């Protein structure tokens, strides 16, 4: 079982003899898409199979194809034994994923967007909306990459702690990249399913 921790009022509360993350430093790679996070979310109370989760996905990008992230997240969570509900008030865990940006940027700018953290800047220097346009290898230099940015917010039911009740909340930024070193196929439309599934799997990983 994963060790869990929670931060309340600047105090780190430790459970199960400690707090540790099991996220690889360089992120997860799926079909060439590398997904990294700004902060590890360690839920407490620890989720158990059968508990209910409410998921809301807000797509602020110009790509309707990314609307399938919620469906994929629901599929992965139900396969793990969780119940996904359409009622936020009845859920043990409430997840809000905001898809913020999809475009072309440099590897360095992608890292900078990641370290901005939740609710930080999302403006790459070479901001370009992709749509279904083919990636132009002759125009873009070696350090450029496809980029998808999302902010993830998770809140839990109120729990009692030291004569008070608190609502634990957790935030993280998700940055997924597909660099030109892997650009085969070269159109964003062809690798978009890998982006969607990579972000959806990140939701599943926190439970």
LINKA-V651991 format. One line per field, one symbol per residue. ss: DSSP state (h for helix, s for strand, l for the rest). psi: psi as a letter, one per 20 degrees, with the letter a starting at -180 (. if undefined). burial: # if it has 24 or more other C-alpha atoms within 12 Angstrom, else .. A space follows every 50 residues. Layout:
# LINKA-V651991
ss: ???
psi: ???
burial: ???
This chain:
# LINKA-V651991
ss: llllssssllsssssllslllllllllsssllssssslllllllllllll lssssssssllllhhhhhhhhhhhhhhhhlllsssllhhhllssssssss sssssshhhhhhhhhlllllllllllllsllllslllllllllsssssss ssssssllsssllsssllssssssssssshhhllllshhhhhhhhhhhhh hhhhhll
psi: qpqqrqpokipopqqljapqqkpqhjaqpolioppqqhqponppqpqqpi qqpppppoojrjohiiijggghggghghhijqppqjohhiqhpppopooh qpapargghgghhgihapjaqknqhloppgcjqppnhhhprhjqqqpppq ppppqrqqqpomkrpqnpqqqqppopqorihjmnriqhhhighhgghggh hhghhi.
burial: ..####....................###################.#... #########.#.#.######.###.##....###......########## #######.######.####..###.#.####...#........####### #######.........##############.##..####.##.####### #######
